[in-house]
Amino acid sequence: MQETGRVLGIFTAPAEGAPMVAHASIEALAGHGLAGDRYAIAAGSYSGKRLEDSERAITLFARETLDAVAAEHGIVLTPEQTRRNLLVEGLALNDLVGVTFTVGGVQLRGVDLAHPCAYLQELTEPGVLRALTDRGGVRAEILTSGPITVGDAVTIPG
């Protein structure tokens, strides 16, 4: 396996609309989500809609996108404002759809792109929908349980 990125931040929210909380480490629960996160307990705004909750168990977002959105659109977002679970660097996230990859020792499978929604724009500022088009991150299914820690390597089959 080839190391292609790393985890810079881990975030969860205990309920729909609740502020995101940063963690140094968290337990990933196969078929459910991250321990204590809204989607692991079916309390997210999209729980039960379109995708199975197990397929939206975890979302990844690229640090490089935060930099690009600030440079191109003048919109400065914190990792928490993206409402995504993992902030990573060094990955082409859109390429992970349909791919099985590993974060630390946890195996994930990319399910689909996490397009920005009007709710995210309401929580941040006008223009976020356009700024994050086709780069809102990726939703993934958790295939194996285990800890994920800030600094973990993200590896994809080489």
C-alpha positions in Angstrom: 0.0 0.0 0.0 1.2 3.5 -0.8 0.9 6.3 1.8 -0.8 9.2 0.1 -2.1 11.4 2.9 -2.6 12.0 6.6 -5.3 13.0 9.1 -5.0 16.6 10.3 -8.2 16.8 12.3 -11.2 14.7 13.6 -14.6 16.2 14.2 -18.0 15.0 15.3 -21.4 16.5 16.3 -23.6 14.7 18.9 -26.8 15.9 17.1 -28.2 17.6 14.1 -27.1 21.2 14.1 -24.9 20.8 17.2 -21.4 22.4 17.0 -18.6 20.1 15.8 -16.2 18.9 18.5 -12.6 18.2 17.8 -10.9 15.0 18.9 -7.3 13.8 19.1 -8.5 10.2 18.6 -11.9 8.5 18.1 -13.3 5.0 17.7 -14.6 4.1 14.2 -17.5 1.7 14.4 -17.9 -0.6 11.4 -21.3 -0.1 9.7 -22.2 2.8 12.0 -19.9 5.8 12.2 -17.7 7.5 14.6 -18.4 7.0 18.3 -20.8 9.7 19.5 -21.3 11.3 16.0 -24.8 12.2 14.9 -24.8 9.7 12.0 -23.6 6.8 14.2 -26.7 7.3 16.3 -29.0 8.2 13.4 -29.5 11.8 14.6 -28.0 13.6 11.6 -30.0 15.9 9.3 -29.8 13.4 6.5 -30.2 10.2 8.6 -32.5 7.8 6.8 -32.5 9.8 3.6 -31.1 8.7 0.2 -28.1 6.8 1.5 -28.1 4.2 4.2 -26.6 5.7 7.3 -23.8 3.1 7.1 -22.8 4.6 3.7 -22.5 8.1 5.2 -20.7 6.8 8.3 -17.7 9.2 7.9 -16.9 12.1 5.7 -13.5 13.3 4.6 -12.5 16.8 3.6 -9.2 18.1 2.1 -7.2 20.8 3.7 -6.1 21.9 0.3 -9.8 22.7 -0.5 -9.9 25.1 2.5 -6.9 26.9 1.1 -8.3 27.0 -2.5 -11.7 28.3 -1.3 -10.0 31.1 0.6 -7.8 32.1 -2.3 -10.4 31.8 -5.1 -13.5 33.0 -3.3 -12.3 34.9 -0.2 -14.3 32.5 2.0 -12.4 31.4 5.0 -13.8 28.3 6.6 -12.5 26.4 9.7 -12.4 22.6 9.5 -15.4 22.5 11.9 -17.5 24.7 9.6 -17.3 22.1 6.8 -19.4 19.7 9.0 -17.1 16.9 7.8 -15.5 14.3 10.1 -11.9 14.1 8.9 -9.7 16.8 7.7 -7.0 15.2 5.6 -4.2 16.4 3.3 -2.4 14.9 0.3 -5.4 13.1 -1.3 -7.5 13.6 -4.4 -10.7 12.8 -2.5 -13.0 12.6 -5.5 -10.9 9.7 -6.7 -11.8 7.7 -3.6 -15.4 7.0 -4.7 -15.6 3.2 -5.1 -12.2 2.6 -3.6 -11.3 0.8 -0.4 -8.6 2.6 1.5 -7.3 2.7 5.1 -7.1 5.5 7.7 -4.7 4.3 10.4 -5.8 0.7 10.8 -9.4 1.3 9.8 -10.6 0.2 6.4 -13.1 2.5 4.6 -14.8 2.4 1.2 -15.6 5.7 -0.6 -19.3 5.8 -1.4 -20.0 9.2 -3.0 -19.1 12.8 -3.2 -20.3 14.9 -0.2 -21.8 17.8 -2.2 -22.4 21.0 -0.2 -26.0 21.8 0.8 -28.0 24.8 1.5 -27.8 24.0 5.2 -24.0 24.3 5.1 -24.4 27.7 3.4 -26.9 28.8 6.1 -24.3 28.0 8.8 -21.4 29.7 7.0 -21.8 32.4 4.4 -23.2 33.1 0.9 -21.1 31.6 -1.9 -20.1 28.4 0.0 -22.3 26.2 -2.3 -20.6 27.5 -5.4 -17.1 27.5 -3.8 -17.4 23.8 -2.8 -19.0 22.5 -6.0 -17.3 19.2 -6.9 -14.9 19.5 -3.9 -17.1 19.1 -0.8 -15.3 15.9 0.3 -16.3 12.3 0.1 -18.6 10.1 2.2 -17.3 6.7 3.1 -18.5 3.5 4.7 -16.5 2.1 7.7 -15.7 -1.5 7.0 -13.6 -2.3 10.0 -13.7 -0.9 13.6 -10.8 0.7 15.3 -9.2 3.9 16.4 -8.5 6.9 14.2 -6.0 9.4 15.5 -4.8 12.8 14.3 -1.6 12.1 12.3 -2.7 8.7 11.0 -1.6 7.8 7.5 -4.3 7.5 4.8 -3.3 4.7 2.3 -4.9 3.5 -0.9 -4.1 0.5 -2.9 -1.1 1.1 -5.1 
